[in-house]
Amino acid sequence: MKFLFVVGLTFAVASAQLGAPSPLTGDDLKEAEGVLTKSLATLASGDGPSYQLGRVISATSQVVSGTKYVYEVELVEGTETKTCTVDIWAQPWLPENGYQVTFNCPDGQVVKTHN
């Protein structure tokens, strides 16, 4: 009976971690920075906003229907730098608007989509 309890408890703890956000480091962080930089460039070449990446403070990823990246970053717009949370929900297989980018900054929230 103890064996079944331990196995069940182990499975429950492991299941709680599946799908949970994971902090990014090393190559995974570099890949996520690439996704963010590409999104910023794509949006800046369209109807904006026109942010440049100052630095990444932290980043996580989560497997959902696609990948959800959450960044705490410093964004540069002109001469102003601000700390924002940026969420990117990446579903690159979609034919249109496979990326939803949400900027949560001190001056408000902006949601944009792009391919």
C-alpha positions in Angstrom: 0.0 0.0 0.0 2.9 2.4 0.8 4.4 1.7 -2.6 1.1 2.7 -4.4 0.9 5.9 -2.3 4.5 6.9 -3.2 4.0 6.1 -6.8 0.7 8.1 -6.8 2.3 11.0 -5.0 5.3 11.1 -7.4 2.9 11.1 -10.4 0.8 13.9 -8.9 3.9 16.1 -8.3 5.3 15.4 -11.8 1.9 16.1 -13.4 1.7 19.5 -11.5 4.9 20.5 -13.3 3.8 19.6 -16.8 2.6 22.7 -18.7 3.9 25.0 -15.9 6.0 28.0 -16.9 9.8 27.3 -17.0 12.5 29.9 -16.4 14.8 30.2 -19.4 18.6 30.2 -19.3 21.4 29.6 -21.8 20.4 28.5 -25.3 16.7 28.5 -24.4 17.0 32.1 -23.3 18.8 33.1 -26.5 16.1 31.4 -28.6 13.4 33.3 -26.7 15.3 36.6 -27.1 15.3 35.9 -30.9 11.5 35.4 -30.9 11.1 38.7 -29.0 13.6 40.6 -31.2 11.9 39.3 -34.4 8.4 40.3 -33.1 9.6 43.8 -32.1 11.1 44.3 -35.6 8.0 43.0 -37.4 5.7 45.2 -35.4 8.0 48.3 -35.8 8.0 47.8 -39.6 4.1 47.8 -39.5 1.8 49.8 -37.4 3.9 49.6 -34.3 4.7 50.0 -31.5 8.3 50.8 -32.4 10.3 49.4 -29.4 13.9 48.2 -29.3 15.0 45.6 -26.8 17.1 47.2 -24.1 17.7 44.1 -22.0 15.9 40.9 -20.8 15.6 40.9 -17.1 13.9 37.4 -17.0 12.0 35.1 -19.3 9.8 32.0 -19.0 8.2 29.7 -21.5 5.2 27.5 -21.3 3.8 24.9 -23.7 0.2 25.7 -24.4 -1.5 25.5 -27.8 1.9 26.6 -29.1 4.4 28.3 -26.9 3.8 31.2 -24.5 6.8 33.3 -23.7 6.7 35.8 -20.8 9.5 38.4 -20.6 10.3 41.0 -18.1 12.3 43.5 -20.2 13.5 47.0 -20.6 12.2 48.4 -23.9 13.6 51.5 -25.6 11.3 53.9 -27.5 13.3 56.9 -28.8 15.1 58.2 -25.7 12.8 56.6 -23.2 13.4 53.3 -21.5 10.7 51.5 -19.6 10.3 48.2 -17.8 7.5 46.1 -19.3 6.1 42.6 -19.2 5.8 41.2 -22.7 3.8 38.0 -23.5 4.2 36.3 -26.8 1.9 33.5 -27.7 3.5 31.8 -30.6 1.5 29.5 -32.9 3.6 29.7 -36.0 1.6 27.0 -37.9 -1.4 29.4 -38.2 -1.7 30.9 -41.7 -2.4 34.4 -40.3 -1.6 36.1 -37.0 0.4 33.2 -35.6 2.0 35.5 -33.0 0.0 37.5 -30.4 2.2 40.0 -28.6 0.9 41.7 -25.4 2.9 44.7 -23.9 2.1 45.5 -20.3 3.9 48.7 -19.6 3.4 51.5 -17.0 1.6 53.6 -19.6 -0.9 50.8 -20.4 -1.5 47.5 -22.3 -1.1 47.0 -26.1 -2.0 43.8 -27.9 -0.8 43.2 -31.4 -0.7 40.2 -33.8 1.6 39.3 -36.7 3.0 36.4 -38.7 
